[in-house]
Amino acid sequence: MAKVTDVRKPARGSFRDAPPKNPDPTQPKILVCSSGKGGSGKTCLTRNLAVFAAHAGLRVATIDLDPQRGLTNWYAVRPEEAVAIPNVAVPLSNLQEAMRQAKALGDLELIVVDTPPGVDASPAEMRQLLLLADFVLVPTGQGAGDLRSVVEWMAFIRREQRPSAFVLNLTVRTAGSFDRAKQRLIEAGDLCPFDIRLYESIRVSDEIGLGVAEMKGANGLSDVRGVFTFAMHALGMKVSADA
């Protein structure tokens, strides 16, 4: 099992400004993947980060708050021999029950949360989730419509003073919109220095119940590893990302 060490350091923007939660080493870190619209790759990001965490030796579980149940459906086709990652599927409207079930799973170190598309269905519960989060990752595509939505959502997260960062997801780096997207996001909040490119292996991993870290020779492995390392640092957790 990986040794987890607190390495949190002050950083710029939302990292620095967010009020820290009361540290409790007996409680798992909560990593929320949330976006202002559907199609941003939240579920893809959630499952791949959870797989990386499990292979890094962390005791990790996921919570599926999305009524579309994309994450839960991925678990349904996950091979029996794959590393076990418990999952709790409960609607966002019953957030307290979701957290209770997750923490009842045992001595967890990390909970990765997948949220519904958009943020308007249960605004009170979504705000409560943000306040519970140790860090919020906001995945987004590089199109103008994607950016408008997530920039507005990030503004709300920052008003709540929650530590957070954008992640460019399913990207095409050769397109002019990629550099424009990076510039726009940097102006609106913190941006993960690693993006996840649009690879066929990402799509296939959903169909076969695996993460890219579990697929031999999968494209996108280094991309996801970079985002995982970034997220663990933001959470104050030092783990090996070798997979």
VENBEL-V416208 format. One record per backbone hydrogen bond with DSSP energy under -1.0 kcal/mol. CO is the residue of the C=O (numbers start at 1). NH is the residue of the N-H. E is the energy in kcal/mol with one decimal. If there is no record, write none. Layout:
co:CO nh:NH e:E
co:CO nh:NH e:E
This chain:
co:12 nh:15 e:-1.3
co:13 nh:17 e:-2.4
co:14 nh:18 e:-1.5
co:24 nh:27 e:-2.2
co:29 nh:111 e:-2.6
co:30 nh:134 e:-2.5
co:30 nh:135 e:-1.5
co:31 nh:113 e:-2.8
co:32 nh:137 e:-3.0
co:33 nh:115 e:-1.2
co:41 nh:45 e:-2.4
co:42 nh:46 e:-2.8
co:43 nh:47 e:-2.5
co:44 nh:48 e:-1.9
co:45 nh:49 e:-2.4
co:46 nh:50 e:-2.3
co:47 nh:51 e:-2.3
co:48 nh:52 e:-2.2
co:49 nh:53 e:-2.4
co:50 nh:54 e:-2.5
co:51 nh:55 e:-2.4
co:52 nh:56 e:-1.3
co:53 nh:58 e:-2.4
co:54 nh:57 e:-1.3
co:58 nh:60 e:-1.1
co:59 nh:109 e:-3.2
co:59 nh:110 e:-1.8
co:61 nh:112 e:-2.3
co:62 nh:88 e:-2.1
co:63 nh:114 e:-3.0
co:64 nh:90 e:-1.2
co:65 nh:92 e:-1.0
co:66 nh:69 e:-1.9
co:69 nh:73 e:-2.4
co:70 nh:74 e:-1.6
co:71 nh:75 e:-1.9
co:72 nh:76 e:-1.5
co:75 nh:78 e:-1.3
co:79 nh:82 e:-1.3
co:86 nh:62 e:-2.5
co:88 nh:64 e:-3.4
co:91 nh:94 e:-2.0
co:92 nh:95 e:-1.2
co:94 nh:98 e:-1.8
co:95 nh:99 e:-2.5
co:96 nh:100 e:-2.2
co:97 nh:101 e:-2.7
co:98 nh:102 e:-2.2
co:99 nh:103 e:-2.5
co:100 nh:104 e:-1.6
co:102 nh:105 e:-1.4
co:103 nh:106 e:-1.0
co:106 nh:108 e:-2.0
co:109 nh:29 e:-2.4
co:110 nh:61 e:-1.8
co:111 nh:31 e:-3.0
co:112 nh:63 e:-2.1
co:113 nh:33 e:-2.8
co:114 nh:65 e:-2.6
co:122 nh:126 e:-2.6
co:123 nh:127 e:-2.3
co:124 nh:128 e:-2.0
co:125 nh:129 e:-2.5
co:126 nh:130 e:-2.2
co:127 nh:131 e:-2.0
co:128 nh:132 e:-1.4
co:129 nh:133 e:-1.5
co:135 nh:32 e:-2.5
co:136 nh:165 e:-1.9
co:137 nh:34 e:-2.3
co:138 nh:167 e:-2.1
co:140 nh:169 e:-3.0
co:143 nh:147 e:-2.3
co:144 nh:148 e:-2.2
co:145 nh:149 e:-1.6
co:146 nh:150 e:-2.3
co:147 nh:151 e:-2.5
co:148 nh:152 e:-1.5
co:149 nh:153 e:-1.8
co:150 nh:154 e:-2.8
co:151 nh:155 e:-1.8
co:152 nh:156 e:-1.5
co:153 nh:157 e:-2.2
co:154 nh:158 e:-2.7
co:155 nh:159 e:-1.8
co:156 nh:160 e:-1.7
co:157 nh:162 e:-1.9
co:158 nh:161 e:-1.1
co:163 nh:136 e:-1.8
co:165 nh:138 e:-2.7
co:166 nh:192 e:-3.0
co:167 nh:140 e:-2.1
co:168 nh:196 e:-2.2
co:171 nh:198 e:-2.5
co:172 nh:175 e:-1.4
co:175 nh:178 e:-1.6
co:176 nh:180 e:-1.6
co:177 nh:181 e:-2.3
co:178 nh:182 e:-2.1
co:179 nh:183 e:-2.1
co:180 nh:184 e:-2.3
co:181 nh:185 e:-2.6
co:182 nh:186 e:-2.4
co:183 nh:187 e:-1.5
co:185 nh:189 e:-1.6
co:190 nh:166 e:-2.8
co:196 nh:171 e:-2.0
co:197 nh:199 e:-1.2
co:199 nh:203 e:-1.0
co:200 nh:204 e:-2.7
co:201 nh:205 e:-2.2
co:203 nh:207 e:-1.2
co:204 nh:208 e:-1.6
co:205 nh:210 e:-1.9
co:211 nh:214 e:-2.0
co:212 nh:215 e:-1.2
co:215 nh:218 e:-1.8
co:218 nh:221 e:-1.1
co:220 nh:224 e:-2.4
co:221 nh:225 e:-2.4
co:222 nh:226 e:-2.0
co:223 nh:227 e:-1.9
co:224 nh:228 e:-2.8
co:225 nh:229 e:-2.7
co:226 nh:230 e:-2.3
co:227 nh:231 e:-2.7
co:228 nh:232 e:-2.7
co:229 nh:233 e:-2.1
co:230 nh:234 e:-2.3
co:231 nh:235 e:-1.8
co:232 nh:237 e:-3.3
co:233 nh:236 e:-1.1
